[in-house]
Amino acid sequence: MLFTVCFSVASLAQTAALKKANNYYSTKAYSQAIPYYEKVLKKDSSNKIILSNLGDCYRLTNNSQGQLLCYGKLIKSGNEEPIHKLYYGQALNQTGQKESAKTYFDQYGADSRGKNLASLLDKMKSYTKNADAYKVEIASFNSDQNDFSAIKFQEGVVFASSRNKTKWINKKHGWTSDSYLKLYSTENIGMGVYAKPIIFMGDLGSKYNDGPICFTKDYNTVYFTRNNASKVNISSENTYKLQILEAGLNENGFDHVTILPFNNNDYNCAHPALSADGNYLFFASDMTGGFGGMDIYYSKKENGTWGTPVNLGPKVNTAGTEVFPFIAANGLLYFSSNGLDGLGGLDVYETRFKDEKAGRVYNMGEPVNSNKDDFSVWLAEDNKTGYISSNRKNGGMDDDIYNFEILREVKRGKEILMITKDKDNGEIIPNTKFTLNGDTLVTNEKGELTTVIEEDLNYKIVVDKTDYFKLEDSVSTKTSTEDTFTKELRIEKDPKLSLLAFVTDAKTNMALEGVKMTILELPSKAVFDTYTTAATGDYRKPLKGKKIGDKISYSIKLEKEGYLVKEAIFIYDIKTPGEIKINESLNLSIGKVAVGMDLAKMIDMKPIYFDLGKSTIRKDAALELDKVVKAMNEYPNMYVELGAHTDCRGAAAANAKLSGARAKASAAYIVKKGIKKDRIVGKGYGEAKLLNGCICEGKIKPSCSEDEHSKNRRTEFIITKLK
């Protein structure tokens, strides 16, 4: 009976302890929940819920050994959730067991954190390669409580601290068991010695946490974090969320304290950081729509009002925690994360904020980061000196402020040597301007430029130099395993090609004014140019983008009122630089429509050929006759005599008969194509109208060449009438 009573009392006591633990846990009073969970765990060491909740309490109060105990038991018993492997790996990493940590990171695949953290072992070299660029030394004004987020204020320093204001007021925060945060200030009184910190500008009047804080450049306006326990501020979870407030600042303290418009009772907004121009406010928040946990956001001020917060996206934010942003005067954004690859706990990362977007994110490595929590960077306008916070000294919830100095410029990414050369002769081309993903760069006198580009990105290169062709190229760091590499840009000299044409009157051979030229590119028939000739009759057009070895094809159409339209095809292989003279291969004269003019010359017809002794219209002859049909359709009042002529060779009678048959066949073809019969007359002249002295009959036989004879073999289309 006594055993039963004792057991019942013990059972009731355990139930009461568990109830208290769960109550504290649900209200995020983690430090207060720990002793009650520990008490219950002694009686029930395998309870999954207790191990999970207690592990979370240890994690959220930075107790690595406690996490190893709880999450380790869950994993060993097979009762773990996927997230417990990630948390266990993080605890192993924080205690220096990196190889073991990687095993559990590899096993976690619910989001990108496992992959990111698993890669840390492969990147250990990169975490130490810039260690000489930074100097981190503990500040002299720390207390044995939490001190962090130091920032310059005029000639002094302001920071957040949980140190006690007095010995008889000691309000405790349930999450950490520390006093609530207040803002303190101190001044350097000489030789690196700081005065005893005092409450900054008097008490802000907040019942609970105040800080961190940031200032405008003139120190007239402040932005700070606060959670004030008021019924109007309580969330749907019955907790009080962090908010960002704005206030004026004068010699008497704060005034016009207002809550920024994007705050909400159901999520946290904290850690404000203002850009140098005062137009962007960066902060951390767990508002709906993020990637998980706290994310980094920014709000842009327009017309005096802070706009809707913008999430900085997946380059910065993860399913883990991203907090304590700071935007330096040079545009570099610093923040802390435990979801990206790192040395353990929160690590500080660096990215460039440009065009309202974050670039590639880089872990700052040692000694900025440690295997504990490192966060809250602040730099002066020189981008060289400032402060950082860390719990590396004692771990747990013991945050301290460190003096932070950047000793030299740190080049992030991969170093690339760009070299510009002439494509043909390989000679160096100095002072070449080009763009790399939109950024303008210029090579030196040696045609070289060394710069740093981000990892895992594709870059577009555009070179646009006078007297050279524009070059578009690319370079990628996605596949390169080297930290440095060379990209040679070979640009081709512009041969300064141009089209040159001269339009004349077919009768006078004089320059012709007012001729409309329409030039189409072939085979696309896209308009290359339209132009109307001046009194000089000439035409000139640069051929941009064309190179030696290219082949060009154009359709050229010449039109002038009262003149016959002429169309011709110009095809040319470019072999030398300079002018391309169209007239060397095309007759660009057009004839005025008048009685006595020969259409064959006006429309640039080729000779009409017949098979030996025949008058049948061949396909090649039909193509030429179609040109006549087109011209006569354009001028329906035109009447034409088609005259066929031969040379003197052969019997005169036979030549006359054959030329007559051919003339009639040609005229019949034109009529068949729709021209009225009375508008076209075919006549055969044989050798009766020779153009030169190549006469075959009689006593004197001239020794004419074949070329001279060919001039007599012709078909003329003489305009006989215009109604």
Buried (B, 14 or more C-beta within 10 A) or exposed (E): EEEEEEEEEEEEEBEEBBEBBBEBBEBBBBBBBBBBBBBBBEBEEEBBEBBBBBBBBBBBBBBBEBBBBBBBBBBEEEBBEEBBBBBBBBBBBBBEBBEBBBBBBBBBEEBBBBEBBBBBBEBEEBBEEBEEBBBBEEBEBBBEBBBBBBBBBEEBBBBBBBBBBEEEEEEBBEBBBBBBBBBBBBBBEEEEEBEEBEBBBEEBEBEBBBBBBBBBEEEEBBBBBBBBEEEEBBEEEEBBBBBBBBBEBEEEBBEEBEBBEBBBBEBBBBBBBBBBEEEBBBBBBBBEEBBBBBBBBBBBBEEEEBBEBBBBEEBBBBBBBBBBBBBBBEBBBBBBBBBBBBBBBBBBBBBBBEEEEBBBBBBBBBBBBBBBBBBBBBBEEEBEBBBBBBBBEEBBBBBBBBBBBBEEEBEBBBBBEBBBBBBEEEEBBEEBBBBBBEEEEEBEEEBBBEBBBBBEBEBEBBBBBEEBBEBEBEBEBEEBEEEEBEBEBBBBBBBEBBBBBBBBBBBEEEBBBBBBBBBBBBEEEEEBBEBEBEEEBEBEBEBEEBBBEBEBEBBBBBBBEEBBBBBBEBEBEBEEBEEBBBBEEBBBBBBBBEEEBBBBBBBBBEEBEBEEEEBEBEEEBBEBBEBBBBBBEEBEEBBBBBBBBBBBEBEBEEBBBBBBBBBBBBBBBBBEBEBEEEBBBBBBBBBEEBEEEBBBEEEEEEEBEEEBBEBBBBBBBBBBEEE
